[in-house]
Amino acid sequence: MKKLGLALGGGGLRGLAHIGILQVLEDNNIPPTMISGTSVGSIIAALYASGMSAYQMEEEVIKLKPHDYLDYNISGLIRHFIVYFFPAINNNVDGIIKGKRLEKTICRLTEGRDLRDSKIPLAIIACDIDSGREIIFCSQPINLQDKDVLLIEDARLSQAVRASTAIPAVFIPYCLQGMQLVDGGVRSMVPVTVQKLLGAEYVLAINLGQEVYDQAVEGVPQIINRTISILAYETSATEQKIYADMAIYPQVGEVKLHELHRAPEIIRIGRRVMKKRINELKEALFA
């Protein structure tokens, strides 16, 4: 069988569809040889690379509550509004959600493992918002040709995930090695290019962005998330066309950050879309 590289794209809680896709691959004895992830895709990729099966992921996700990953920056917002009454006070708010609970939850689920502890080659994408550089958290050395890309091999899985999921202006940027790291979707929403650097012979891309926006957004987090999604998926299209051998588009629709109760439904959507293409994938891998 060809070495299968699985690239899991970003897209908020829609990314729970990745779990259903992995379940179908497991059911058909097609384990990814290497895995990469951006934003929510980084969460699933990190859990899988840490040794957790897709069915175990579903069990863990169903146990979670929104407060396990949403810690609102209330004090920061209050201080921000005080500035309107006392302009002399210098107080900037970098995000609505702190991200500490998310990092803690991922650390618990991955048992505090480092990148180097990954069971299979893993790459997680983030971006340094100050310099614009793409940051690749990787479990192994890779040959980078682009000087604007920085490789990080020494970090916890939870740190890589926290950085990759920091949606600009929604989550506070993650500070690491003097950088302010934000959502990897700013640079690579569906991380397929890095799969070739990892040695993949066949790249399966899971793109959560091909959808009809039939629901109006509400509030700052949704407006920002929708804007980034539109821009990021557009810029990632060329990368995917060049490097992905197969692309799958789970049609999940709009999901809010707190709608974790929809997890079983979203996972089923991932299962259905993968089942429709599984025979095509088998033929390609064993050709």
Secondary structure, 3 states (H helix, E strand, C coil): CCCEEEEECCCHHHHHHHHHHHHHHHHCCCCCCEEEEECHHHHHHHHHHCCCCHHHHHHHHHHCCHHHCCCECHHHHHHHHHHHHCCCCCCCCCCCECCHHHHHHHHHHCCCCEHHHCCCCEEEEEEECCCCCEEEEECCCCCCCCCCEEEECCCEHHHHHHHHCCCCCCECCEEECCEEEEEHHHCCCCCCHHHHHHCCCEEEEECCCCCCCCCCCCHHHHHHHHHHHHHHHHHHHHHHHHHCCEEECCCCCCCCCCCHHHHHHHHHHHHHHHHHHHHHHHHHHCC
